[in-house]
Amino acid sequence: EDGIKGLQEMGYDREHVRNKLRQLAAYFLQGYAVSRQKKRIVEKTPHYVACLDFIEELFGPQCQYLMLYRHPLDVVVSMTKHFTIGWHPLLRRYVEHESDPHVGYARFWADHVAKMQDFEAAHPDRCKRVRYEDVVAQPAERLRSLIEFINEPWSDDVLKYYQHQHDLGRGDRKALLQKGIVPSVDNWRSLDSALLEKVQAIVQGPAAQLGYAFETPASRERGQPTANLAGASTGGNGW
């Protein structure tokens, strides 16, 4: 917004700046797709959550959004193990004042998932909710639904992605090393009860809307089965 104001002082109105930025982004993204004989490009950058409204302003109805979620506590555990991730400006302010990074990452998850949910509500026709756990449990069914959402034909090769050549780029190298869809769930159960109680309290609101469940610290200590945080995922375009 500061950049927009500065350019406006130079005589460039917001619409003019938006058109130029759209052309710049399209030059690189569409140019890359064409160079690989592809009709469209899918961009997966987690930190785009922070600028969803800006992306929508640039591309508007041309964009479809795959809103990818994962169990919040598994996200927290994963981020904590990712030792270099805390440098990012969007993350640093969440963890630099916390004695335990789990707490900071829980706050980050809650804030940014709330933004995603608000964006979904504002653009229901162009957002598709995707839960990681659903995909790894029923890959054919869930991925077919996703492919249908973006109006592309289904192919069983989607499930055999590891048998085909892919441009590596700066993507997730771990995915290219796997020979199929390998679930990684319930890693959060390694957390001790006191920490679990603290992070659950932080993520509870957005997690409930997504239908995620985890045991309470009290039931964990008694050895009782998992208790539902929410009985089912939300309606609308969610799974």
Salt bridges, closest charged atoms under 4 A:
GLU1 OE2 - ARG14 NH2 2.91
GLU15 OE1 - ARG18 NH2 1.61
GLU56 OE2 - HIS123 ND1 3.94
GLU56 OE2 - ARG126 NH2 2.53
GLU57 OE2 - ARG14 NE 2.71
GLU57 OE2 - ARG18 NH1 3.17
GLU96 OE2 - HIS97 NE2 3.61
GLU98 OE2 - ARG107 NE 3.14
ASP100 OD1 - HIS102 ND1 2.61
GLU120 OE2 - ARG129 NH2 3.23
ASP134 OD2 - ARG131 NE 3.09
GLU152 OE2 - ARG40 NH1 3.05
ASP157 OD1 - HIS164 NE2 3.74
ASP167 OD2 - ARG36 NE 2.64
ASP186 OD2 - ARG189 NE 3.65
GLU215 OE1 - ARG189 NH1 3.28
GLU215 OE2 - ARG220 NE 3.43
